[in-house]
């Protein structure tokens, strides 16, 4: 711990001596939490997961599946009901 600086509760590793390279690589240990950036990140992640769920729902509702043919190739085929055959 540094003897010359005033140490505050919650400083943790910020109050210890370290090299500039260590601070550059582990910058998240030295920055204080920013609630605005955290909110934007959570919104972005929620948007990405929502978009993936939406695309999966749309893909499944189209009714296609992957069929492997005799020669080993894959082909998308629309699902058919037994009543349509």
C-alpha positions as CSV (number, residue, x, y, z in Angstrom):
1,X,0.0,0.0,0.0
2,X,1.2,3.5,-0.6
3,X,2.1,5.4,2.5
4,X,2.1,8.9,1.0
5,X,-1.5,8.9,-0.4
6,X,-4.8,9.1,1.5
7,X,-6.5,5.8,1.3
8,X,-10.3,5.6,1.1
9,X,-12.4,2.6,1.9
10,X,-13.2,0.7,-1.3
11,X,-10.1,1.8,-3.2
12,X,-8.7,-1.8,-3.1
13,X,-6.1,-2.3,-5.8
14,X,-6.2,1.3,-6.9
15,X,-4.2,2.3,-3.8
16,X,-1.3,-0.1,-4.6
17,X,1.7,0.7,-6.7
18,X,1.7,-0.9,-10.1
19,X,3.2,-0.4,-13.5
20,X,1.6,1.4,-16.4
21,X,1.4,-1.8,-18.4
22,X,-0.5,-3.6,-15.7
23,X,-2.9,-0.7,-15.4
24,X,-3.4,-0.7,-19.2
25,X,-4.1,-4.4,-19.4
26,X,-6.4,-4.4,-16.3
27,X,-8.0,-1.0,-16.7
28,X,-11.3,-2.3,-15.3
29,X,-9.7,-2.7,-11.9
30,X,-8.9,1.1,-11.8
31,X,-12.1,2.6,-13.2
32,X,-15.1,3.4,-11.2
33,X,-18.5,1.9,-12.4
34,X,-20.4,4.1,-14.8
35,X,-24.1,3.4,-14.5
36,X,-25.0,5.1,-17.9
37,X,-22.5,2.9,-19.8
38,X,-23.7,-0.1,-17.9
39,X,-27.3,0.7,-18.8
40,X,-26.4,1.1,-22.5
41,X,-24.6,-2.2,-22.5
42,X,-27.5,-4.0,-20.9
43,X,-29.9,-2.5,-23.4
44,X,-27.6,-3.6,-26.3
45,X,-27.3,-7.1,-24.9
46,X,-31.0,-7.4,-24.4
47,X,-31.6,-6.1,-27.9
48,X,-29.2,-8.7,-29.4
49,X,-30.8,-11.5,-27.5
50,X,-34.3,-10.3,-28.5
51,X,-33.3,-10.1,-32.1
52,X,-31.8,-13.7,-32.0
53,X,-35.0,-15.0,-30.4
54,X,-37.1,-13.1,-33.0
55,X,-35.1,-14.6,-35.9
56,X,-35.3,-18.1,-34.5
57,X,-39.0,-17.8,-34.1
58,X,-39.4,-16.6,-37.7
59,X,-37.1,-19.3,-39.0
60,X,-39.1,-22.0,-37.2
61,X,-42.4,-20.6,-38.3
62,X,-41.3,-21.0,-42.0
63,X,-41.4,-24.7,-41.6
64,X,-38.1,-25.7,-43.1
65,X,-35.7,-28.4,-41.8
66,X,-32.3,-29.7,-42.9
67,X,-32.5,-33.0,-44.7
68,X,-29.3,-35.1,-45.4
69,X,-29.5,-36.7,-48.8
70,X,-28.0,-40.0,-49.9
71,X,-24.8,-38.4,-51.2
72,X,-24.2,-36.6,-47.8
73,X,-25.2,-33.2,-48.9
74,X,-27.7,-31.1,-46.9
75,X,-30.8,-29.5,-48.3
76,X,-33.5,-27.4,-46.8
77,X,-36.9,-29.0,-47.3
78,X,-40.3,-27.6,-46.3
79,X,-42.1,-29.7,-43.7
80,X,-45.1,-31.5,-45.1
81,X,-48.0,-32.9,-43.2
82,X,-49.0,-36.5,-43.7
83,X,-52.4,-35.3,-45.0
84,X,-50.7,-33.6,-48.0
85,X,-48.9,-36.7,-49.3
